[in-house]
Amino acid sequence: MASAPVPYRLAAEFREPPAAFEGCFTTFYHLTLEMPAGDARLTDYLQPEWGNLRFFCGSTPDASIGSSRVSGASFVATGPSSLPCRFSLGAVRMWGIGFLPLGWARFFDADASTCANMICDGASHPAFSRFAGLADTLCDPEATRDEQYAAIVAAMTKAMRPTRDDARIIRVNAALVRGDHASVHELADACAMSIRTLERVCMRYFGFSPKLLMRRQRFMRSLTTFMLQRGRRWTEAMDDHYHDQAQFTREFREFMTMNPSEYAALDHPILTSFMEARARVWGSAAQTLDPPAGLSSGGA
């Protein structure tokens, strides 16, 4: 017999990054999760997403992406992912910062591919530890939400620096969002670069090969449509670029490590609430190459 759902209350607030950061972030967001009992926890699966920093004030998550795991950390960081993140979490206040590939280029020295499908204690990982000091303000109960947002903006302003690949990253990102290229060769032509340069840019800043990124984006368009339009069948949510349902099922199993029917049967208490709240504010994240991920998400 299935256990009764745990009652909870989730409130999400989205803050738009300043114009100086255009193209760098998915969003800055604050989430409050209230639980009826002090030890109650929710479990959910987050979809593949870009890199994120999350600061937890209250309970800390138990989370994993593939074989990478973290527990007990109040500052949790992830690289770009092509696998789901399974997590459990109790009552908490949390700030999240989602980085698009251009943001990865401007804020991190590590190759995105070295942090792909990784979740870690951000305070102890060299790629992310420079941001650990944000916790002092983001988890200060005396600081207002506006003061905490200002602290994020100040930290990012201080840390940001342009790269010689900015224009290339923007072209690749735009081409992947459009999703109208059938091969890596076509994608390279659309981005006005050689296949070798495209592969270097993708691995360095996006975390994965061009071919996998194209497949990942196609899959995320389908999954986002299914999650945001309840009552749809998988066949109705599938992207037009899939040849048939069998191909979609194979890719679903690769990216989510389970079949579509298994995923649909699971409760998604946090992810669904967060995605719907974000869609009301920003519109569908599937159009921004930002696989939405609440606590993930990215999307968000």
N, C-alpha and C positions, 0 to 999 in steps of 0.2 A: 504494500500500500504506500502511495506517495505521501510524503510528509506535508503538513499544511504549510502554505507560504508564510514567511515571516513578514509581519507588517513593518513598514518603514516609511520615512518621508525624505524625499530627495529634492533639493533646490539647487539649480545651477544658474550661474551668472556669467555672461560672456563679456569680455572687454576687448575692444578692437585695438590692436597695436597701432602706435602712431605711424603716420605716413612715411617717416624716415625708414621704417622697417618693411616697406612694401615688398611682398614676395618672400619674406623670411619666415613668417610664422603662420600656423593654422589659426590660432587664437590664443589669448590668455583667458583662463577661466577659473572660477571659484566654485567649488562644490561643497554642499553641506549634506551629510547623511545622518539622519536621526533614527535611532533604533529604540524599541520599547524597553529593552533590557540591556544592561551594561555589557553583557558578554555575548549578545546576539551578533551574528555575522551573516552576510550575504555572499553568495558565490556566483560568479559570472565569467563569461568568456569574452575577451576583447578581440576585435578583428585586427588583421595586419595593418600597420600604421607607420608613420614616420617617427623620427626621434622625439622623445619627450622628457621633460623634467617634471617631477611631481613632489610636492612638499605636503606631508601628512601631519596634521595636528590633531592628536587623539589616538585612535587605533592605527596600527601599521598593517600593511597588506602582507599576506602570504601569497606569492605570485611566482609564476613560471612561464617561460617561453621556450619550448623544446626542452633541452637539458639544462638551460640556464634558470637559476632560482634565486629568490631573495626573500628574506623574512626578517621582521623586526627593524627594518630601516625606515626612518622618517623622511629621508630624501632618496627617492627611487628614480633612477634614470634608465632609459631604454634607447637602444639604437633603432634604426629602421628594421621592420620585421616583415617576414613573409609567412609567419606562423601565428596562431592565436596566443593570447596571453590569458591563462587561467588564473583567477585570483579570488581570494576571500577577504572581506573587509568588514569591520564593525563601525560604530559611530565615529564620525571624523569630520573635520574641516580640512579642505585640501585646495591648494593652488596647482594648476597645471599649465605648462608652457609647451606648445607643440611646434616643432621646427620643420619647415619645408626644406627641400634639398638646398635651396639658396641660403637658408638660415644655417644649415649644417656647414656650408662652405665658409660663412662669415663668422661663425662662433666657435667652431671646433677645429683643432689641429689634426685629430685622428682621421684616418680614412673611414668613411661610413661603413665600408665592407668589413672592417675589423671589429665593428660594434654591432653588426647585423644579427638579428635574432638573439640579442643579449639584454638581460635585465639585471640591474646591479644596485648596490648601495652607492649612490652618486658621490657621497662624501669621501669614499675611499678609492674611487676609480679615477685615474689621471685624466681621462677625457672629459670628466664632468665635475671634478672637485672644485674647480675655480668658482662654481656657482653655489657652493655649500653655504656660504655666508648669508644668502638670501633667507635661510630658515629663521634667522634671528628676528626679522621683521614679519615674515609671512606667518609665523606661528606665535607672534606676540599678541596676547589677548587684548592688550591696550591699544594696539594699532588699528586704525579704521581700515575699511576695505580700500578706500581711496589711497591711503598712505601705503598700503601693501602693493597696490597696483603701481604707484609711483616708484616704489623700490625696485620692482621688476624692470620698469622702463629705464631707470637710472643704471641698473646693473648691465642691461643689454646695450645701452648706449655706450657705456665704457668699454664693453668687450667687443663690439662689432668692428670688423675691418673688411674692406672690399677684397676681392681676389681677382686674379687675372682670368678666371674662368666664369665670372658672373654672367656674361652675355651668353655663353654656351649653355650654362645651367638653365637660364630662363628659356632658351629655345627648346631644349629637350623637355623641360617641364610642360611647356605649352603644347608641344607635339603629342606627348603622352596623354594629356588631358583630352585633346581632340579625339584620340583613339581611332583615327581613320587610316592607319598604316598597317599593312598586312605582314610586313617583314622588317627585319632589322635594317636591311639595305634601304628600304623606303624611308624608314625613320631617319637614317643617317643623311639621306638626300634632303629630307625636309628640314633637317637641322643644319644643313650646309657644312657638314664635316665628314671626315673619313670614318669608316667603321671602327678603326683602331682608336681614333680620338673619342668617338662616341662611347666605346667600351670603357676607356679610361675615365671619362667624366661620370659615367653612370656608376662605376664601382667606387670612385673616390667620394662622390657627394650624394648619390642615391642609395648606395649600399648593395646593389645587385646588378647583374648583367642586363643589357637592353632587352633581351628576349624575355627574361623573367619579369622585368618591369612592365612590359606590354601585357603579358598574361595576368600579372597581379592587378593591374588597373582594370582590365576587362572583367576579372572576377569581382573586384570590389564594386564596380558599377552594378553588377547583378545582385550582390549581397545587400548593398545599401537600398536598392529598390525594394527588395523583399522585406527588409526590416522596417522601412518607413511606410510601406503600403500594406498594412496588415490585411490578411484575408487572401492575398495573392498566392497563387501556386508558383512553385519554382519555375515551371515552364513559362509562366507569364513574366517572371522577373529576369529571365536569362537575357544576357546581352546578345544583340543580333550577330556578333562576330563568332558565336559558338556554332559549330556545325550541327550538333545535335545534343540531346540531353545526356548521352553517355559521356561526351567530352566534358560537359559542365560538371558532371558527377565526379569524374576523375580529378579535375582541377580543384573541386571543392574539397575532396579528400586530401589533396596535396597541401592546400593552403590552410585548411581548418582542422586537419587530422581526424576528421569524422565525416560520415555521409550527411547529405542535406537533411534527410529525415531525422537523423539523430540530433542535429543542431536545432531543427525546428521544434523538436520535442522538449528541449531544455527551456527552463525559465531564464529570462534575461532581464532581471529587475533593474539593474543599474544602466546597462547599455541602452536598452530601449527608451527608458526615461530620458537619458541624456541626449540621445540622437534626436528624439522628438523635440526636446527643448531647443537644441541647436538648430534644427531645421526651421523652427518657427522664427528664429532670429536671423540666420544667415542664408537660409535656403539649403538645397541639397548639397551635402559635402561631396557627393560623387562627382560633381563637376569641377572640383578644385584639386584633384589628385591628392586629396586628403582623406584616406579611409577614415571615417568618423569613428572615434573611439572615446567613449566617456572617460572612464578611469584608465583607459588603455595606456577619432580618437583618436583626430587622431585628433576623430576624429577628431575628441577631438581633442 
